[in-house]
């Protein structure tokens, strides 16, 4: 499909007599026309960066979106802004399909510029691009069954068979670099279109992923295509947009990811977090990457400082603590922690956690809690009495710290 995009971009370039570039709605470069001009201004910093890095900065994106391109159905002229590195004005041809923005075709504006007939012809080509982009996104949604089988299958031959089926369904793209995103909790339907996604599905959240036994809602799983395994910016952007309530519109509405946030979507995603597993090449490591994404999302929910979008590589001790998620009784019913984790002792538990977070330094812990050091000592003595642990002993401190952190994963 890459060749199709390039051919259509070249067609627009020929129609308008200027090199065109095609980006998706996340401002990731898809294709660009040849630049054979000797004029240095034909390549301003924004266009150069887009071609070299295949994406634009957040500031540039905000500048262009400020001209209403996300809602436009006709060409939009955007003036130059040298202070933002935009030395040449632009013509933006919105690429839409059934009213939903799929991307943008960009051309550098010049006097006298293309006439109405030329722009109308170029918009017809943009419509064909929109159909292709929508079909590509739909293909990802159509793989929901195969993708769901991979992330929910048990270990051993069921998982191997599920991975093999997804590999066949993805075709040549199966061996490329991918990353997995988990957004939880998610209510309503999965979005029909997620830019850059190879597959999207809903996954039931069970006891280990939501606290308690049995199903507890759903998580959204997204398999995102990458150019290289170290290019995580598009993945983080996708996760952020989904959390912002632009992922699917109101439950059951079937809007695209670029739909405007509504009260319903904001309420639905208000407590959601997202996790991103380590990117990899091929599908063999996909189940493990999903487990990492789930762990990262749960860590972001447990420790707000990590989120709302957390990468598994950056959640520290929660990488190990997440292994306790499938057996919450290990944290809640440990004899040493059971009494302390009771609601009546919430303040003592918080005191103990802050003290241990501060590596046992009383001065730092007291300052963090906003209490006198003697008050801290009194509370710690009560903690020791409740738990039967000696907070001067390294192993006892490790046990209590793990129990307190693990309890966060279960809300």
Beta strands, then each sheet from edge to edge (+ up, - down):
strand 1: 20-24
strand 2: 29-32
strand 3: 76-78
strand 4: 90-97
strand 5: 100-108
strand 6: 177-186
strand 7: 197-204
strand 8: 218-225
strand 9: 273-276
strand 10: 280-281
strand 11: 309-311
sheet 1: 2+ 1- 5+ 4- 3+
sheet 2: 7+ 8- 6+ 9- 11-
sheet 3: 7+ 8- 6+ 10-
end
